[in-house]
Amino acid sequence: MTEGIDPKTLPVVQRIALLVKALNGAKRTNEALARCADGEAMLDVLLDASSRLGLGLTREDLTRTPPIRDWIWWKNKEALLTIGDNKPRYQQDGQQGRSATAGEGEEKTRRRFLGLF
């Protein structure tokens, strides 16, 4: 950590950056994160790491600040943003490669594309 400065006095973004830097190469913590069943379990591991480092991060800090927020989203498979037919992106991608005749009883849905360019 930074000498002479209490990490708890730093802005949340800087404390998150310190946590991410500390996680780089922390084999046991990374293994624990990989074993987590969901984002809530990840938060428990990350809060413990924050506590050991003296960062004073809260559950809310972790769930609202990238990149930790994004890691939790990825673990939970919850889209932060949906486009088109309101399906999260990962669910839309899961439909790729299926034949048109696979769901004979299913009604074909029209995908809407909202071009950005």
N, C-alpha and C positions, 0 to 999 in steps of 0.2 A: 504494500500500500504506500501511499504518499507519506513521507516522513513529516511529522509535526502537525498534520491535518487530520482531524477526526472525519473519517469517511461518511459518517452519518450527516455531516453538515453539507455534503456535496449534493448537487441536484440529482434527482432520480436517474436521469439519463446517464450521468457519469457513474453512478453507483452500479447501474445495470452493466455498463461497459466494463467496470472492474470485475463484476461477477463473471461475465462472459470470458474475460481474459484469464481469470483464475480457473475456469472450467477447461480451458484449452490445455490438454495434457493431464488433467486430473482423472486418471484411469478409473478409480473406484467410483467416483461420482458419476462419470459418464456411463459406466456399466449399470449403476443404479437407475439412472434416467432411462436407459434403454429397456430395462426390465419393467418400467412403470406401465400399468394397464391403461391409464388415461391421463389427461391433463391435471386432474386433481392430485394424483399420486406424484406427478412431476413437480407440482407446486410444493408439496411437502419436502421433497428432496432439495429443491432450490432454496426454500426458506431456511432449511437446515444449513446449507452451504453459506447463505447470506449471513446467518447468525454467527457461524464459525469465523467468517471473515470480518465481522463487526460492521457490516454494511447497513444494517437496520432496515432492510427492504420489507415491505408488507406484501401480502397476497395480492392486494389491489395494484400495487406498483408493478408486480410481475405480470399480472394479466392485462395491463394496459400499455406496457412499454415494449416496443420491438427491441431485440429480436426474440426475447423470451415469449412475448405474446404470440408470436408466429409459431414458435416451437409447440406451445400448448395447443394452438389451433390445429396444427398438423397432427399432433397425437390424438386429438379428439375428432379429427376429420370433420370439423365444422368450418364452413366457408365464411369468411369475413364479408364477402361480396358475392352476390349472385347476378348473373346476366341471362337475359333471354327468358326462359320459361320458369324462372325462380327455383331451379334445381341448383344445388351447390355444384361447383365446377367438377369436383371429383366424382359426383354421381353422373354428370353428363358424360364425362370421359369413360365411365364404366360401360356405357352403351356401345362404344365403338367396337367394331368387329362382329357384331351380332347380325345375323341374316335378317332380311325383311320378313321372311316367312316364319321366323322363330316363334313369334307370338301371334298366332293366327287370330286368337280372340281379342288381342289387344288392338286398340284403335291407334292408327298412325298419328303421331303428334307432329305438328309443324314447328320446327325450330325457327325462332326469330333471331336475326342477327342485327345488332345495333352497331353499325360500323363506326369506328373511331377515326377513320382517315378517309 
